[in-house]
Amino acid sequence: MLAEVPTDWPAAVDVLNESGRSRFVLICEHASNHIPAEYRKLGLDDRDLTRHIAWDIGAANVTRALSGRLDASAFLGGYSRLLIDLNRPLHVADSIPLRSEATDIPGNLSLDAAERERRRRLMFHPFQDRLRAHLQQRTAEGRRNVLVAVHSFTPVYLGQQRSWHAGVLFDKAQLLGQALIAQLRRDPLLNVDANVPYGVSADADYALVVHGDLLNNPAVLIEIRNDLIADPEGVDVWARKLEDALRAIEALS
């Protein structure tokens, strides 16, 4: 097995602050745009690999900053979502996308079962297994698990402008989701809403469902418009906003 994994294959998950004391566990599935050289950029050019189709711009930096601010553990994906999406169930069509927004992904066409299984084994399962083990260990220690996934979205999608600054996505964790929205809305200039620009479902989401709702761990996903966190100043602003909001919720519960 070791011989088939070349040196430009990083760990499938980057774990930060695993012994952090916070009840919050941070997840950033789309942290990286890395594609190993053997995949020849999946037939895309360098510009495509810096776009939102390859990763969630700014999300990793916000997650890292928030982990330090909250003393929270964090789990960040090591590969581009174009190889396999860590936030999609394996049975859905866009687990390994053939098209992202309006861009075809040539390197994902006509994949055989062996290649699909290889990506699952080397990228998907190690991430999910490490996160699952962490949550189980915390539960065994009598600690609460409150999952906060950090994502970002493009301001314009298929020609449609998105006016929100951020969205808070949730299904069963309505109390947590609405509390987080209420805290963020304390800034009257912020346009924040529930389940935008996407909703949550078992066919479209993984962490919130499998590691969250099904295990009775409160779980939300935060979507931040990526132009707001594309530079260090924006990252700092949003890490501070989220820290303040999450600490306020923690103090009330």
Salt bridges, closest charged atoms under 4 A:
GLU4 OE2 - ARG118 NE 2.95
GLU4 OE2 - ARG121 NH2 3.23
ASP14 OD2 - ARG64 NH2 2.72
GLU18 OE1 - ARG130 NH2 3.07
GLU18 OE2 - HIS134 ND1 3.88
GLU29 OE1 - HIS151 NE2 2.73
GLU38 OE2 - ARG118 NH1 2.84
ASP46 OD1 - LYS41 NZ 2.57
ASP48 OD1 - ARG51 NH1 2.98
ASP56 OD2 - HIS30 ND1 3.22
ASP56 OD1 - ARG81 NH1 2.77
ASP56 OD2 - HIS151 ND1 3.08
ASP71 OD2 - ARG21 NE 2.75
ASP85 OD1 - HIS30 NE2 2.66
ASP85 OD2 - ARG81 NH2 3.89
ASP94 OD2 - ARG88 NE 3.29
GLU101 OE1 - ARG51 NH2 3.78
GLU101 OE1 - HIS52 NE2 2.91
ASP104 OD1 - ARG99 NH1 2.59
GLU115 OE2 - ARG119 NE 2.76
ASP129 OD1 - ARG132 NH1 2.92
ASP187 OD2 - LYS241 NZ 3.00
ASP193 OD1 - ARG185 NH2 3.39
ASP203 OD1 - HIS91 NE2 3.12
ASP227 OD1 - ARG225 NE 2.70
ASP236 OD1 - ARG69 NH2 2.99
ASP236 OD2 - ARG240 NH1 2.92
GLU243 OE1 - ARG69 NH1 2.83
GLU243 OE2 - ARG247 NE 3.07
GLU250 OE2 - ARG23 NE 3.49
